[in-house]
């Protein structure tokens, strides 16, 4: 496959996909049970598109972990922006600050800690125990558990892109099957979240990654950290004050 996409281009694609996904989630998800077929199709297509974002960000988290000049600064940056993003995340999702649910940048931060533990703890059993514990901590986070698992597979196979995609595909298949199973167990239609299969769209995108960063403009470094909390804050205002009013 032609490797023609650099990191900045792929990240911009991920940001665009995130915005499309969140528009559907915040503004089109209500009343789907009685919605027209065309509305359901549009909603599902937008959610499919949104499955690109988190896996791409987790892939580049691993790339950043491996290649950054300062892991300490990288980790601190994730923590700071994770904490900043928590308020707009909680408000946009629940209109409350009291829910035990944390945003994806905090998932990235805990994943960063997990990668650090995987690399630095020499005792095999302690290594696996700490890695497992950190993965499970993300259970109450956006893209929790599956996100760190993706990152761990990307890291373990960091020198083999095809192996990364093979194990990623296996994890995606498990995720889609589990989503269908749990929906059915709750009495819902098992196919209600088949848009989760959009995660497979990440594979051709990452196979096109050429390993280059692209422009070194500060904008490319900070754009996701800024857009993520900002768009959630805007969507909260629109959903609960503009449309509700």
C-alpha positions as CSV (number, residue, x, y, z in Angstrom):
1,X,0.0,0.0,0.0
2,X,1.2,3.5,-0.9
3,X,2.4,5.2,2.3
4,X,1.5,8.8,1.4
5,X,0.0,10.2,4.6
6,X,2.1,11.9,7.4
7,X,1.2,12.2,11.0
8,X,-0.4,15.7,10.8
9,X,-2.6,14.7,7.9
10,X,-3.8,11.6,9.8
11,X,-4.4,13.6,13.0
12,X,-6.5,16.2,11.0
13,X,-8.6,13.3,9.7
14,X,-9.1,12.0,13.2
15,X,-10.2,15.5,14.5
16,X,-12.6,15.8,11.6
17,X,-14.0,12.3,12.4
18,X,-14.4,13.3,16.0
19,X,-16.4,16.3,15.2
20,X,-18.7,14.3,12.9
21,X,-19.2,11.6,15.5
22,X,-20.0,14.1,18.3
23,X,-22.5,16.0,16.2
24,X,-24.3,12.7,15.7
25,X,-24.0,11.7,19.3
26,X,-25.1,15.0,20.8
27,X,-27.7,16.1,18.3
28,X,-29.1,13.1,16.3
29,X,-29.2,10.3,18.9
30,X,-32.5,11.3,20.5
31,X,-35.6,9.5,19.3
32,X,-33.8,7.0,17.1
33,X,-36.2,4.3,18.0
34,X,-39.0,6.1,16.0
35,X,-36.7,7.8,13.5
36,X,-37.0,7.5,9.7
37,X,-34.7,5.1,8.0
38,X,-32.8,7.9,6.3
39,X,-32.1,9.6,9.7
40,X,-30.9,6.3,11.2
41,X,-28.6,5.8,8.1
42,X,-27.1,9.3,8.5
43,X,-26.6,8.8,12.2
44,X,-24.9,5.4,11.7
45,X,-22.7,6.7,9.0
46,X,-21.5,9.6,11.2
47,X,-20.8,7.2,14.1
48,X,-18.9,4.9,11.8
49,X,-16.7,7.8,10.7
50,X,-16.1,8.7,14.4
51,X,-14.6,5.3,15.1
52,X,-11.4,6.5,13.4
53,X,-10.5,9.0,16.1
54,X,-9.6,7.2,19.2
55,X,-7.5,4.3,17.6
56,X,-5.6,6.9,15.6
57,X,-4.8,9.0,18.7
58,X,-3.8,5.8,20.6
59,X,-1.5,4.8,17.7
60,X,0.2,8.2,17.8
61,X,0.4,8.1,21.6
62,X,2.6,5.1,21.2
63,X,4.6,6.8,18.4
64,X,5.0,9.8,20.7
65,X,6.0,7.7,23.6
66,X,8.7,6.0,21.6
67,X,10.1,9.1,19.8
68,X,9.4,12.1,22.1
69,X,12.5,14.0,23.4
70,X,10.9,14.3,26.8
71,X,8.5,11.8,28.2
72,X,8.1,13.8,31.4
73,X,6.8,16.8,29.4
74,X,4.6,14.6,27.2
75,X,3.0,12.9,30.3
76,X,2.5,16.2,32.1
77,X,0.9,17.7,29.0
78,X,-1.6,14.8,28.7
79,X,-2.4,15.1,32.4
80,X,-3.0,18.9,32.3
81,X,-5.2,18.8,29.2
82,X,-7.0,15.8,30.5
83,X,-7.9,17.7,33.7
84,X,-8.8,20.8,31.7
85,X,-11.1,18.8,29.4
86,X,-12.9,17.0,32.2
87,X,-15.3,19.9,32.9
88,X,-16.5,20.4,29.3
89,X,-16.6,16.6,28.9
90,X,-18.8,16.1,31.9
91,X,-21.1,19.0,31.1
92,X,-21.5,18.1,27.4
93,X,-22.3,14.4,28.2
94,X,-24.3,14.7,31.4
95,X,-24.8,18.4,32.1
96,X,-23.3,17.6,35.5
97,X,-19.9,17.4,37.1
98,X,-20.7,14.5,39.4
99,X,-20.7,11.5,37.0
100,X,-17.8,9.0,37.4
101,X,-16.9,9.1,33.7
102,X,-13.6,10.6,32.5
103,X,-12.6,12.0,29.1
104,X,-10.4,10.3,26.5
105,X,-7.3,12.5,27.2
106,X,-7.2,11.1,30.7
107,X,-7.5,7.7,29.0
108,X,-4.4,8.6,27.0
109,X,-2.6,9.7,30.2
110,X,-3.3,6.5,32.0
111,X,-2.2,4.6,28.8
112,X,1.0,6.6,28.9
113,X,1.6,5.4,32.4
114,X,0.8,1.9,31.4
115,X,3.4,2.0,28.6
116,X,5.9,3.4,31.0
117,X,5.3,0.6,33.4
118,X,5.5,-2.0,30.6
119,X,8.9,-0.7,29.6
120,X,10.5,0.0,33.0
121,X,9.4,-2.8,35.3
122,X,11.8,-5.7,34.8
123,X,10.0,-8.3,36.9
124,X,7.7,-10.1,34.5
125,X,4.9,-10.8,36.9
126,X,5.0,-7.4,38.5
127,X,5.1,-5.9,35.0
128,X,2.0,-7.7,33.9
129,X,0.2,-7.0,37.1
130,X,0.8,-3.2,37.0
131,X,-0.1,-3.1,33.2
132,X,-3.3,-5.0,33.9
133,X,-4.2,-2.7,36.8
134,X,-3.6,0.5,34.8
135,X,-5.7,-0.9,31.9
136,X,-8.6,-1.6,34.3
137,X,-8.4,1.8,35.9
138,X,-9.6,3.2,32.6
139,X,-12.9,1.3,32.9
140,X,-14.6,4.5,33.9
141,X,-13.0,6.5,31.1
142,X,-14.0,7.1,27.5
143,X,-12.6,4.3,25.4
144,X,-11.6,2.7,28.6
145,X,-9.9,-0.8,28.7
146,X,-10.1,-1.3,24.9
147,X,-8.1,1.9,24.3
148,X,-5.1,0.9,26.4
149,X,-5.3,-2.6,25.0
150,X,-5.0,-1.2,21.5
151,X,-2.0,0.9,22.6
152,X,-0.3,-2.1,24.3
153,X,-0.7,-4.1,21.1
154,X,0.6,-1.2,19.0
155,X,3.6,-0.9,21.4
156,X,4.4,-4.6,21.5
157,X,4.5,-4.8,17.7
158,X,6.0,-1.4,17.1
159,X,8.5,-2.6,14.5
160,X,5.9,-4.4,12.4
161,X,3.0,-2.4,11.0
162,X,1.3,-5.4,9.5
163,X,1.4,-7.2,12.9
164,X,0.0,-4.1,14.6
165,X,-2.9,-4.1,12.2
166,X,-3.5,-7.9,12.5
167,X,-3.8,-7.8,16.3
168,X,-5.8,-4.6,16.1
169,X,-8.2,-6.3,13.8
170,X,-8.6,-9.2,16.2
171,X,-9.3,-6.7,19.0
172,X,-11.8,-4.8,16.9
173,X,-13.7,-8.0,16.1
174,X,-13.9,-8.9,19.8
175,X,-15.2,-5.4,20.6
176,X,-17.9,-5.5,17.9
177,X,-19.1,-9.0,18.9
178,X,-19.2,-8.0,22.6
179,X,-21.1,-4.8,21.8
180,X,-23.8,-6.9,20.0
181,X,-23.9,-9.4,22.8
182,X,-24.4,-6.9,25.6
183,X,-27.0,-5.1,23.6
184,X,-28.9,-8.3,23.1
185,X,-28.5,-9.2,26.8
186,X,-30.2,-5.9,27.7
187,X,-33.1,-6.6,25.5
188,X,-32.1,-4.3,22.7
189,X,-31.5,-5.1,19.0
190,X,-28.1,-6.8,18.7
191,X,-27.3,-4.8,15.6
192,X,-27.9,-1.4,17.3
193,X,-24.2,-0.6,17.5
194,X,-22.8,-2.2,14.4
195,X,-21.4,1.2,13.6
196,X,-18.6,0.2,16.0
197,X,-17.2,-1.8,13.0
198,X,-16.1,1.6,11.7
199,X,-12.9,0.9,13.8
200,X,-11.7,-1.3,10.9
201,X,-11.5,1.8,8.7
202,X,-8.4,2.8,10.8
203,X,-6.4,-0.1,9.2
204,X,-6.0,1.4,5.6
205,X,-5.4,4.8,7.1
206,X,-2.5,3.6,9.3
207,X,-1.1,1.4,6.5
208,X,-0.8,4.7,4.5
209,X,1.3,6.3,7.3
210,X,4.8,7.1,6.0
211,X,6.4,7.7,9.4
212,X,6.9,11.4,8.8
213,X,5.6,14.2,11.1
214,X,4.8,16.8,8.4
215,X,4.9,20.5,9.2
216,X,6.5,21.3,12.6
217,X,4.1,24.3,13.1
218,X,3.1,24.6,16.8
219,X,-0.5,24.5,15.5
220,X,-0.1,20.8,14.6
221,X,1.3,20.0,18.1
222,X,-1.5,21.7,20.0
223,X,-4.6,21.5,17.7
224,X,-6.1,18.3,19.3
225,X,-5.5,19.5,22.8
226,X,-7.4,22.8,22.1
227,X,-10.2,21.5,19.8
228,X,-11.1,18.6,22.1
229,X,-12.3,20.6,25.1
230,X,-13.4,23.6,23.1
231,X,-15.8,21.8,20.8
232,X,-17.3,19.9,23.8
233,X,-17.9,23.3,25.6
234,X,-19.5,24.7,22.4
235,X,-21.7,21.6,22.0
236,X,-22.8,21.8,25.6
237,X,-23.9,25.4,25.2
238,X,-25.7,24.7,22.0
239,X,-27.4,21.5,23.3
240,X,-28.5,22.8,26.8
241,X,-29.0,26.5,26.2
242,X,-29.6,27.3,22.5
243,X,-31.6,24.2,21.4
244,X,-33.3,23.6,24.8
245,X,-34.3,27.2,25.1
